[in-house]
Amino acid sequence: IKLRNEEIDISLPPRPKVSGGIHPITRTIDELTTILSNLGFKVEEGPHIENEYNNFSALNIPDTHPARQEHDTFYFKKEQKLLRTHTSPVQIRVMKKNIPPIKIIAPGATYRCDDDATHSPMFHQIEGLFVDKNVSMAHLKSTLKKLLANFFGKEISMRFRPSYFPFTEPSAEVDIGFSKEKNILKLGGNQNWLEVLGCGIVNPIVLQNCGIDTKDFSGFAFGLGVERFAMLKYGITDLRMFFENDYKWLQNYSFQPSEFSNSLGGK
């Protein structure tokens, strides 16, 4: 009787093994951070709740700039604070505390009053800053060329298009080449162009606001949207899907730790 009660049906299937995966945003942040770390950039972080000086004034953003309006920025009126609209305040904090050379990246979440298929009220950025003697646009172009080639796994056609940002002068937006075949976007070539990030030489006013002597030092800065890079690399078409926790979507777009390790050169 005891043997009969303790018998096991070995023909039954095993219990399903459910394992989590690495979210594409996490994977993209780690990929970009690894690439830039290999280029000599140090990772720095800062608070998500900032003051107006670090988020706007120190970056030479005037009081009349649209980004300062309530339709674009989340304010805490009682505390006179705000949710940072970019990770640039991290650059300000680092430049105030350190003497050049400074070579950092600032990854993290940022917040703006946008919500549609291509904008989210919370999204992620990675910004880069390099301040030293005789830093030029040539250094910036070389860095971004290596970043794009390593991230997308091949040489990508790239062009610098003149633009305007209060915190850089001169400023540029970086476009990459792409083509469309049967409504599928393919990176490469120069048939069409797509903007992927903004950059430029750090405005001397910003350096002065941080106590850096502009006679001896110059720098470059760039900023990119993590979600945009993830969408381009992994064929994701709707920004909102990153945050909706759809189980089937996550099954399709998440990555196993072993895949992630191998993509970064791990064992």
C-alpha positions, 0 to 999 in steps of 0.5 A: 500500500505504501509503495502504491501511494508513493508511486510517481507517474514519470510520463507526466510533463515537467512543470513549466520553467518561467524565466524573466528577460532583459527589457529592450530599454535596459539592453540598449542602455547597457549596450550604449554604456558599454560602447562609450565606456570603452571609449573612455567615458565614465558613467555619472548619475544625478537626481531626477528632481532638479532645480531650474538653475541646473536644468535650464539657467546654467545651460544658457536656456533663457527664461522665454524658452518654450521648454520652461513652460508648463506645457513642456515641463513637470513642475513642483510649484511648492518646492520650486523644483521640477522633474528633469527634462534631460540628463544635462543637469548631471553635466552641470553638477559634474563640471561644478565639482571637477577640474578638466579633463572631464569625460562622462556619460549621463544615462537615465530617465527624463520627463516631459509633457508629451504622450503619443505614439512617438513621445512618452511623458517618461523616457530615457536619455544618454548624454555625453560630455568631454571637456579638455584642452583643444577639444574640437568637432573632429573629436566629436565626429570621431566619437559618434562615428564609433558609437553608431558603428558599434551599436548597429554593428556596421558602418552607418552613413552619417551627416551633421546638419546645422542646428541650434541648442542654447547649450552648444555653439556650434550645434548640429543634429546627426542624421543616419542614412536609411532606405525602405523596401516593402515598407521595411526600414533598412539602415545604411546608404544615403537614399533617405536620412533620419535624425538620431541625436543632437550634439555640438561644442559646449557653449563657453557660457555654460563652461563659465557658469560652471567655473571652467576657464574657457581660455584653456578648455573647450568641450563637446556634448551630445545627447540621444534618446534610448528608446529611439535607438532601441526602436531602430535596432530591434524594429519596434514601431510604437514607443508606447509598447515599451511601457505597457507590459504586454506579456506577448510583446515582452516575450518577443522583444526581451533578451535572455542574459546569455544573449546579452552577455554574448552581445557585449563580448562576454562568455 
